[in-house]
Amino acid sequence: MNTSQIAKSTQEQAVASWVDHLNQLRIDRLVASLTAQDENLQGALEALSKLKTSVFEEVVTKNRGGDKGMHGFIAERMQVGIENARKLVVGANTDYLLIDDNGVVDYIRGDDEIQQKFRQLNLGFDAIKEHCKTYPEFTKSGGIYQIPKDYYEKFKELIDLSPEQAGKLPNKDYSLWKNIHKVLDETGIDPAKIEPTAIDYSDTQRNTYENTIDKEEVSIKDKDQERRKEAYQQSKPSLQEGLKITAISAGIEGGMSFCLGVHKKIKSGKRISEFTAKDWQDVGIDTAVGGGKGAIRGASIYGLTNFTATPAAVASALVTATFGVVSQARLLQQGKISTEDFIINSEVVCLDVTVSAISSLIGQVMIPVPILGAIIGNTAGMFMYGIAKNNLSQKEQAIIDSFNSDMKQINEHLDAEYIALIEQLFKEFAKFKSVLDLAFDIDVNVAFAGSISLAQYVGCANSKILWNKRAVDDYFLN
């Protein structure tokens, strides 16, 4: 039994198991991110739904503010609801709180007290001036004024103009420029304390607010998809991670080759203090070759496990078998072995690595601890295989060989089934998503038909499906 071979094989499978563990960590992070994003999207959409209900019940139905002032109360609720929904969809904490008491402050954002002004005249600056006269302490304590987003863009366009530049403006814009500067000079408000809302003036009218919220819902869903794509991109294998694995694998295998090289010299009867320059040269060459093989192994396993449906243990075995067969081919080319020897030796190499791979896979199943299961499984399997090769009869060895061959075929069959199931899963998921999109389409008629298709798709009994509007009315009204 060759203990050095067992140690080398175990080290190789440990690297493979480590790569597999890193791959699994990325998958786990992706699943966790997507699960969290499901909750983020649900929270954001619920916030918008509550916003629409709140505007209708608390402002429109009560005719709060009348025809001239209703849009202001609508705007307050929409600023709070939309900003909070935008926070929720990215997993952040909401920071807007509606006060709604007709007082000095309309809403709070964290520690900021904010008064909103949605008036057409002079971009709302006349209203800001009135508020400052009534509540002079508001600006002194650092209060913030918000005006409609489109008004703010006009404000920023004008505020930075010099008197000479402003004098060249059309009369309407020049008058607006003068009025803005007059209000700022009289009130002492810092222009930095004027902020834009998330919406335009026209978005908050009685006949437009629902459409505004619907458009924001579409924007929220787009942001959700963007976040999911980012999570997927972060979970994909990367060049940086591949290079890191390549370097570490080279170091591990080079270190193992160094230790085995020193052990080989000691086993031959030499002490370390007796090593000659030639001995250290031999060890150095072994270390360099081992490091090179380790780099190839790390890069190959990373590529095979991430871009093909190849288990890490099998990928490592494939690399080891490739090294072994190439080595035998070189000996054949040099005339050191015969064609028959080449075939026999290559078969032995492939059988060795197959046993190593199967043992590691079994170890991972029996001991589901990352890396440890592969190490223990490989060590135990290789010991058993070594005993079989050295001590058992040809019949017993043939039985074990047959078992290993069967296990390999089973593994290949399972790999094929795994690929087929993954492909089927992607197809079903795409089909489910298309049905789900129809069920939540903005068009009510499309959504109604889509909801029926969704119910059928998920297996709802026909007797429980509301097939038409009459059935809907009967269900909710009777």
Disulfide bonds with the S-S distance in Angstrom:
none
